[in-house]
Amino acid sequence: MMHRPLLSLLALSVVLSACADSKEPTSQNSSPSAQTEQTSPIGSVAQPTTVAPAPEPATSSQTNSVYETLSWESLELPGQGLADIMRKYQPMLDKITDNDVEEGDKLMAQMQNEFNTAPTNPALNGKSIQIKGFVSPLEVDEKKGLVKEFLLVPYFGACIHVPPPPVNQTLLVRPQEGKSISMEQIYEPVIVSGVITVETAGTKLAQAGYQISKAVVEPLKDTEY
């Protein structure tokens, strides 16, 4: 039986390599609607444009005109993103075998340390933004069946089925009352709108480098990303 850290490394390598590959310059010409597998990262979206920040989140009907659309790359600093980390570790990941238990544990720890210390982008603090991603639930309103708090991540299953992504690829989201999604909708991608703060937060699933409170959360269909 394969050692658990090696299984984690294998899953991490496959998923994060796909995520990192999607951020290469050549992939920016791909149509977002072509990426229909939930195990793949959210496709590249429009680069940030200058929009005056709003003090409070708007209703969903106002979203497109009020918020600045961000790509996941916008959350990283040049040369210190997920793709850069994966390029560094991929050759070592490729050499790991079932018998390399100690080396696998050590490599896993090194990668996770870099993920946990990946620098955030201070220029985003206080901006009214909109970003697409996947939900990893933290707190649920059992009576209403709505997600009260969650981590927004760039690919499906992060923090649950595979190890968490870098801290600068993880957002702690607290939706507005009545502006969240149901538990039945957590398997589909969502779009989150709100004011982002560059502030680290520890959760039971992973560490987040950004937070969005009073967010508007809406589900997306496959054809919308």
N, C-alpha and C positions, 0 to 999 in steps of 0.2 A: 504493500500500500504506500502510495506517495505521501511523504511528510507534509503536514498541513501548510507550513510556510512556503513549501515549494509549489503547492497548489495555488496559494495566494499569489506567488510571484508569476506563475503562468497566466492566471487570470488577469493580473495587473498588467503584464506585458502585452497581452492581446488587446485588452480594452483601451489602455492608455496609448498604445502605439497607434491604434485607429484614431483616437482623439487627437494625438499629436500630428498624424499625417494629414488630418483634415485642416490643419492650420498652416500647412505649407502654402507659399504664394501661388503655386500652380492650381490649388484647389479653390481659390477664390472665384474662379470663373464658373464653377459648377453651380447649377441651379439648386437652391435649398430644397425645392420640392422633390428632387431626385433622391434625397436621403430619407427613406421610408422605414428603415429598420430601427426599432427602439433601442437596440443594443449598440447603435452607432451614436456618436456625439451629435449635438445640434450643429447644423451647418453654419458656415460663415454667414453673417448678416451684415447689413450696411454699416459702414464705419461711422463712428460718432460724428454728429453734426452739431453746430453751435445753436443751442436752444436755451432761452432764458429759463432758469429753474423755477418751479412752482413751489410755494410754501406747503401746500397740501396736495395729496394725490387727487387726481381728477376721476370722474366717472369713466367707465369703459368706453363710452361713446366719444369722449374727448381725448382718449389715450394717444392716438396717432399725431395730434396736433400739439400736444403739450410735452410729451416725453422724448428724450434723446435715446435713440435705439443703440444699444451697445452689443458688440460681439464679445465673445469670451476672451479673445486676445486683448481687448481693451482693459481687462482687469489685471493684466500682467505688465511687468516692466521689460523693456527690450533686453533680450539675451538671458532672461531669467524666468522663462515660462515653462509650461509643461513640455512642449516640443524640445526645448533645450535640455531639460532634465532627462527626457527619454533618449535623446541622442547620446548623452553621456553614459547611460546605463545599459542601453540595448545590447552592445557587444558582450557585456558581462552576463546579462540575462540569457543570451543565446547559448552560453557555455554551461549553464547550470543543468545538472542531471539529477536523477532520483537519488543518487548516492552522495550528493553534495549538500547534506543537511546543514552542516555548520556554516558553509559558505552561503547557502541560501538564507539562513537566519541573519547572517551578518549583512548581506546585500539588502535584504528587506528592511533592516533597521536603518541602514544608510539612506536608502531612498525615502523612507518615511520621514526621516529627519529633515531632508531637503524639502519634502512636500510641506512639512509643518513650519518651515522657516522661509518659504517662498515669499518674496516681498510683494506687498500690495501697491496699488497705484494711488498715491495721495491726491492726485488731481481730480479724482472722481468724487471726493467728499462733498456732500451736500447737493449733488446734482439730482435732478428729476430724470430718472432713467427707465428704460424698458428693456427687458432681456428674456430670451427664451431658454428653457432648460427643463430638467427633470426633478421630480419631487422625492425627497427622502423624509417621511413624516417624523416629527418629534412629539407633537401633542395633538390630540384629537378631541373635539367636542362630541362626546358619545351620544348626547341627546339629539343633536342636529346632524350628526354624521359628517361634520365638516372638519377639515384640517385646520387647527389653530396656529400651529407653528411647524416649520419644516426647513430643511436645508435644500437650497436650489443648487443643482450640480449639472455639469455639462453632458453627462451620459447616463443612460438608464442603469439602475442597480448600484450606483456608487454609494459607499458607506454601508451597504446591505449585503449584496452578493459579491462585491469585490472591495478591496481596500479603498479608503477615501482618496479623493484627488488632492492636489496641492491646496493649501489654505487660501491662496489667491484665486482659486477656482471654486470656492465654496461660499455661498451666501446664506446667512440666517434670515429667514423671512417670517414676519408676523403680519398676517393679513388684517385688513379692516373688517369690522363686524359685517357679516353678510357678503363679503367680497372674496371668499375663498372657494375651494373646490371640495367635492365630496370624496370620501375614501375610494369610491368606485372609479374616480377619475385620475388617481395617482399613477396609473400605468401609462398614461398618455403625456406627451410634453405639454408644458404650460407656458404662458407669457406672464411675466411679473412686472408691474409698473409701480413706481414709488420713488421716494427720496432715499438715496443710498448714502450710508455712512461708512467710512473706512475705519472700522473698529473690530478688533479680534474678539471672538466669543468662543468659549468652550461648550460643547454639547455632549450628550451621551453617545452620539454617533461619530462626530468628528469636530475638528476645530474649523471655525469659519473666519475668514479675513474681512468680510463685509457683512453689513446688516441693512435690512430694509423693513421699517416698521410702517404700519397703516398702509400696507400694500394692497393693490388690486390684483387678484390672481384669476386668470381665465384659461380654460383648457384649449388646446390646439388640436386640429386634425392633421393627419399625415400630410395632406396637401399644403399645409400652411408653414412648413419648415423644411 
